[in-house]
Amino acid sequence: MSRSSLADTVSSSLPGARRELATLVAFRSVADPEQFPVSECEAAARWVDEALRAEGFEDVRVLETPDGTQSVFGHLPGPEGAPTVLLYAHYDVQPPLDEDAWTSPPFELTERDGRWYGRGAADCKGGILMHLLALRALRADGGIPVGVKVIVEGSEEQGTGGLQRYAEAHPELLAADAIVIGDAGNFRVGLPTVTATLRGMAMIRVQVDTLEGNLHSGQFGGAAPDALAALLRMLDSLRGPDGSTRVDGLEADGSWSGLQYEEADFRRDAHVLDGVDLIGSGTVSDRIWARPAVTVLGIDCPPVVGATPSVHAGARALVSLRVPPGTDAAEAAKLLIAHLESHAPWGARVSTEHVGGGQPFRADTGSPAYTAMAEAMREAYGGTGMAVAGQGGSIPLCNTLASLYPETEILLIGLSEPEARIHAVDESVSPEELEALSLAEALFLRKYAATALTGGA
């Protein structure tokens, strides 16, 4: 079967995929019951369950994972002797942040300027559609040449590790010859890219207490220790003068020798304001792919509107620490906790909680599956060669899968190129990227099956 017939099938399927993505985006599937009802995630899981059944998958199950969330599994047996490929995506999404700041409603897929806007459109509900489009194209052009397992996670964005622990307790469930993680992205639109490394993550909640209760700042300010001020000093200690991450005992001088991210391109992709400097030292690629990065994700303190003239008795923050391959995320969490505690001023009482995390990941890009993916991407993108990049984000499940199945090849592709603005206001997906990557995945599955038959996989 030809590449053109697959391409035609994927292209003709895009209008239907848009309608399906609109349905998926409408589920407010943030896996945090303090922000959105659990029923929103459950509804998204049901949609995935029904979609897999409609595609003829067997043994379709909604998995109740140890963190209280649901992941969806399905298995489609392949021809006799064919390899099995696991396809991964997740249906849970990041919170929309300020919904009023969105140009169009975050949970309503909206087409604008050639892109489809909505929370999860790229990260990673679009990834679910990418897998479905690839499988449908193959079925329409002679059949799916490999066994396929699909796992769609329900708590990836929260980092609570439910699917990781479930996989560890049921190691046979996700076993495969190759795994395609559909939760990464091209280096930029039109440049097919596989992600070779991921940073790991440690998430720490820190609480600072100094008083039994808030005090009048006029009556007690100047002598009473302010917990919010103490917390700010502790957080500030996590950065050097140039903004580099600085955690006592944690190495932060790694370098990246591959694809380079030019500073001008990064400033444009990150929408850095004119006159504002980037932080850190080394190349941009060093900073975002090969070195640790600390981010203060949130602080519990009174908002400006409605604030009272008070010395604060307590304050709390959520701190994320990304760590590159070669650094143990659990050890990095211990160093971060020790750093925060040692930098608390005035004898302030500090309590910490390790609330989430995952290990970094590095792929073997010289494997047969990567050769098949390089050929598939070149065909799907009209002759443009496959790039190999890092990613500063974390997909904790990758390291779990690599540990469970050390002989399995793991590839990371996806729709989260820079213009997608994942995790931010006005997230979007390029339908052209969805089309091209769905075709690339279909071609990959066909080439990988042929490689296995000739003994290359």
KOLKOLFI-61799 format. One line per 2 residues: their letters; for each residue y negated, x, z negated of C-alpha. Coordinates in steps of 0.001 Angstrom, whole numbers, plus 500000, padded with zeros to 6 digits. Example, Ala and Ser with C-alpha at 12.3 -4.5 7.8 and 13.67 -1.06 7.14 Angstrom:
AS = 504500:512300:492200; 501060:513670:492860
END
This chain:
MS = 500000:500000:500000; 496570:501321:500929
RS = 493584:502221:498857; 491486:499771:500888
SL = 493686:496797:500036; 493442:497605:496333
AD = 489675:498030:496662; 489327:494707:498453
TV = 491329:492938:495760; 489237:494421:492947
SS = 485992:493587:494753; 486988:489977:495397
SL = 487970:489605:491737; 484564:490621:490335
PG = 482987:487120:490236; 485912:485851:488166
AR = 485756:488916:485943; 482079:488224:485302
RE = 482919:484717:484122; 485651:486064:481853
LA = 483347:488731:480440; 480728:486058:479746
TL = 483298:484154:477694; 484266:487294:475777
VA = 480667:488336:475130; 479918:484898:473691
FR = 482237:485608:470753; 480103:487163:467994
SV = 483006:489418:467113; 481420:491797:464621
AD = 484277:492718:462268; 482214:492325:459106
PE = 482430:488990:457287; 479130:489707:455553
QF = 477389:489468:458938; 479430:486994:461035
PV = 482288:484567:460315; 485810:485938:460652
SE = 486483:483047:463025; 484446:484794:465732
CE = 486842:487767:465774; 489837:485461:465564
AA = 488591:483537:468601; 488184:486760:470580
AR = 491716:487813:469608; 493061:484469:470807
WV = 491294:484936:474144; 492958:488326:474621
DE = 496322:486892:473565; 496033:484105:476143
AL = 494841:486499:478853; 497863:488770:478389
RA = 500246:485822:478459; 498616:484581:481656
EG = 499295:487995:483229; 503001:487713:482442
FE = 503098:490062:479475; 506067:489778:477158
DV = 506227:490230:473408; 502551:489317:473067
RV = 501542:489440:469412; 498446:489144:467269
LE = 498876:491921:464715; 497544:491417:461203
TP = 496403:494943:460367; 495976:496348:456832
DG = 492164:496139:456903; 492316:492357:457290
TQ = 491512:492299:461009; 493564:491393:464062
SV = 494637:493498:467028; 496460:492128:470066
FG = 499551:493731:471634; 501482:492954:474799
HL = 504252:494616:476799; 504976:494305:480516
PG = 508252:496098:481382; 508198:498228:484501
PE = 510736:499052:487201; 513893:500892:486206
GA = 513114:504523:485394; 509341:504075:485573
PT = 507097:505612:482905; 505230:503477:480391
VL = 501446:503597:480108; 499530:502246:477109
LY = 496103:500751:477884; 493626:500526:474995
AH = 490352:498681:474462; 488696:496827:471575
YD = 487131:493381:471338; 485061:493922:468184
VQ = 481436:494908:468698; 478498:496429:466907
PP = 475973:494065:465280; 473175:493051:467664
LD = 470484:494592:465427; 467226:492677:465931
ED = 468228:489734:468107; 464569:488958:468829
AW = 464170:492422:470374; 466708:491678:473098
TS = 465265:490748:476475; 468024:488134:476775
PP = 470300:486745:474033; 472798:489407:472910
FE = 475823:487107:473013; 474984:485534:476373
LT = 475962:487625:479406; 472859:487807:481587
ER = 472448:489440:484994; 469247:491389:485461
DG = 468297:494205:487832; 471860:494588:489026
RW = 473400:494933:485545; 475126:492531:483167
YG = 473518:492449:479706; 475177:491451:476444
RG = 476619:492940:473280; 480027:494411:474068
AA = 479533:494199:477846; 480291:497928:478094
DC = 481617:498707:474609; 484290:497552:474907
KG = 484880:494030:476168; 484171:495350:479633
GI = 487048:497765:479041; 489399:494829:478555
LM = 488340:493451:481947; 488730:496904:483530
HL = 492389:496959:482500; 492987:493388:483661
LA = 491351:493972:487051; 493463:497091:487660
LR = 496697:495279:486823; 495797:492241:488935
AL = 494994:494429:491924; 498349:496206:491677
RA = 500244:492943:491313; 498544:491582:494426
DG = 499415:494748:496395; 503118:495157:495851
GI = 503512:495104:492088; 502781:497157:489008
PV = 504745:500421:489340; 504862:501360:485654
GV = 505709:499738:482363; 502499:498673:480657
KV = 501646:498216:477023; 498224:496868:476071
IV = 496628:497159:472645; 493230:495597:471998
EG = 491811:496546:468611; 489778:494295:466348
SE = 487950:496741:464044; 487199:499930:465988
EQ = 483453:499705:465406; 483812:499342:461649
GT = 486000:502449:461306; 488194:500783:458696
GG = 491408:502152:460200; 493519:499014:460234
LQ = 495196:499652:463580; 495696:503323:462718
RY = 497644:502420:459597; 499582:499720:461436
AE = 500582:502197:464154; 501696:504724:461545
AH = 503899:502069:459918; 505314:500917:463304
PE = 505407:504122:465376; 507639:502660:468095
LL = 505126:499943:468994; 502577:502027:470909
AA = 504895:504766:472179; 504212:505570:475846
DA = 504341:508401:478360; 500588:508257:478932
IV = 497704:506473:477219; 494456:505371:478862
IG = 491706:504759:476313; 489165:502507:478017
DA = 486409:503148:475489; 484528:506167:476869
GN = 482206:506429:479864; 481017:508353:482879
FR = 478502:511145:482345; 476199:509037:484472
VG = 476521:506139:486913; 478466:507189:489977
LP = 479945:510374:488503; 483598:509720:487550
TV = 484269:511337:484205; 487077:511822:481733
TA = 486198:512586:478136; 488053:515623:476818
TL = 486759:515730:473237; 485583:513305:470595
RG = 483849:514067:467344; 485445:512774:464186
MA = 483517:510822:461592; 483072:510517:457843
MI = 481193:507503:456465; 479791:507794:452948
RV = 477992:505191:450843; 475795:506815:448182
QV = 474221:505063:445199; 471440:506610:443091
DT = 470443:505230:439672; 467689:506440:437335
LE = 466539:503494:435188; 467989:500407:433567
GN = 465638:498284:435665; 462564:498444:437866
LH = 459279:499288:436164; 455606:498601:436853
SG = 454380:501562:438923; 450960:501502:437271
QF = 452301:501473:433734; 455204:503914:434222
GG = 454679:505645:437576; 454162:509398:437394
AA = 456740:509974:434680; 459518:507455:435301
PD = 462095:508847:437787; 462098:506778:440979
AL = 465603:506296:442376; 464366:505638:445905
AA = 462353:508859:445890; 465414:510718:444588
LL = 467547:509283:447381; 464992:510263:450025
RM = 465000:513851:448759; 468784:513943:448930
LD = 468828:512590:452466; 466119:514989:453581
SL = 468222:517912:452348; 470776:517089:455062
RG = 468498:518502:457779; 466968:521892:458445
PD = 463319:522327:459515; 464241:521826:463197
GS = 466282:518717:462408; 469661:520461:462575
TR = 472389:518988:460412; 472801:520994:457237
VD = 475670:520236:454872; 476511:522979:452392
GL = 479742:524710:453440; 480013:522984:456839
EA = 479881:525162:459963; 477286:524000:462471
DG = 477117:526683:465169; 479687:525519:467737
SW = 479051:525861:471470; 480076:523858:474547
SG = 481092:525815:477643; 481723:522971:480087
LQ = 479494:520368:481726; 475905:520799:480553
YE = 473556:517980:479626; 470106:519002:480855
EA = 467346:518349:478336; 465216:516363:480778
DF = 468184:514111:481590; 468955:513631:477910
RR = 465350:512737:477098; 465414:510112:479834
DA = 468829:508714:478861; 467882:508601:475163
HV = 464444:507107:475886; 462712:509753:473759
LD = 459006:509013:473404; 456518:511322:475107
GV = 455464:514162:472831; 458419:513769:470459
DL = 460707:516814:470213; 464478:516785:470282
IG = 466098:517957:467069; 468502:520821:466500
SG = 469108:524109:468288; 471353:525325:471100
TV = 471975:523385:474283; 472026:519610:474245
SD = 475766:519770:474967; 476218:522052:471938
RI = 474370:519606:469739; 476101:516389:470734
WA = 479637:517566:471569; 480322:520777:469612
RP = 478383:520515:466344; 478228:518146:463379
AV = 475561:515472:463263; 474410:513498:460236
TV = 472773:510091:460578; 471380:507799:457884
LG = 472649:504422:459068; 470914:502272:456493
ID = 469061:502227:453195; 469021:499435:450644
CP = 465439:499173:449419; 462757:496491:449385
PV = 461168:495657:452758; 457454:496298:453149
VG = 456688:492586:453316; 457120:491212:449817
AT = 457335:494598:448089; 456103:494785:444506
PS = 454378:497754:442774; 457556:499047:441161
VH = 459314:502279:440268; 462838:501694:441582
AG = 465804:501821:439253; 468422:502179:442011
AR = 468754:502800:445722; 471645:503031:448159
AL = 472303:504478:451614; 475072:504611:454201
VS = 475442:508055:455767; 477509:508967:458824
LR = 478662:512508:459558; 480120:513279:463000
VP = 482239:516435:463205; 483535:518289:466295
PG = 487147:519207:467131; 488311:522021:464873
TD = 486737:520455:461776; 488785:518298:459425
AA = 486899:515040:458884; 488360:514490:455410
EA = 487221:517940:454282; 483816:517335:455855
AK = 483536:514120:453824; 484174:516077:450629
LL = 481501:518609:451584; 479009:515832:452335
IA = 479668:514179:448973; 479334:517500:447153
HL = 476097:518256:448998; 474538:514913:448106
ES = 475526:515225:444463; 474225:518789:444170
HA = 470880:517896:445729; 470122:514959:443446
PW = 466813:515674:441655; 465839:514961:438044
GA = 469404:514464:436841; 469664:511201:438760
RV = 473071:509559:438532; 474924:509598:441837
ST = 478021:507675:442842; 479646:507883:446258
EH = 482288:506005:448210; 484143:507230:451306
VG = 484131:503989:453291; 485457:505013:456711
GG = 486226:507805:459096; 488557:509414:461589
QP = 489589:512826:462859; 488132:514506:465969
FR = 490150:514722:469175; 490725:517207:472004
AD = 492750:516380:475133; 494913:518583:477340
TG = 493138:518258:480691; 495730:520328:482546
SP = 498505:517754:482235; 500083:515781:485146
AY = 498313:512578:484101; 494930:514292:484394
TA = 495847:515537:487867; 496732:511979:488875
MA = 493497:510645:487352; 491415:513287:489162
EA = 492919:512227:492499; 492460:508540:491678
MR = 488834:508950:490666; 488013:510983:493762
EA = 489403:508205:495958; 487725:505412:493989
YG = 484342:507156:494064; 484335:508047:497743
GT = 485125:511723:497409; 483119:512541:494281
GM = 485157:514853:492049; 486066:514064:488466
AV = 483887:515626:485764; 485159:516590:482318
AG = 482754:515979:479422; 482689:515635:475669
QG = 481533:512645:473691; 479686:512707:470428
GS = 481162:509430:469258; 484459:508790:467509
IP = 487587:506810:468363; 489692:507376:465243
LC = 492825:505923:466816; 492995:508791:469347
NT = 493969:511360:466772; 496503:508994:465235
LA = 498118:508477:468631; 498094:512216:469334
SL = 499852:512843:466011; 502415:510077:466509
YP = 503194:511003:470104; 502523:514725:470572
ET = 504102:514783:474056; 502032:511860:475325
EI = 499061:512476:477608; 495868:510750:476454
LL = 493018:510057:478881; 489619:508610:477996
IG = 487606:506685:480582; 485324:503676:480408
LS = 482073:501891:481096; 479755:503388:478455
EP = 477562:505580:480680; 474033:506356:479378
EA = 472322:503381:481016; 474695:501060:479141
RI = 472810:501713:475873; 475843:500885:473749
HA = 475183:500157:470046; 471522:499514:470940
VD = 469355:496569:471904; 469916:495418:475511
ES = 473411:496839:475968; 474622:496352:479525
VS = 477370:497200:481989; 477142:498185:485640
PE = 479328:495873:487749; 479623:498705:490293
EL = 481092:500938:487588; 483456:498159:486506
EA = 484619:497809:490097; 485027:501548:490706
LS = 486783:502301:487420; 489136:499328:487767
LA = 490092:500675:491198; 490456:504191:489762
EA = 492785:502911:487047; 494908:501017:489560
LF = 495161:504102:491763; 495979:506222:488723
LR = 498855:503978:487670; 500306:504153:491182
KY = 499907:507938:491423; 501236:508493:487915
AA = 504345:506464:488718; 504921:508550:491842
TA = 504443:511775:489864; 507013:510652:487318
LT = 509535:509866:490032; 509195:513383:491444
GG = 509631:514921:487997; 506013:515952:487452
A = 505407:513756:484396
END
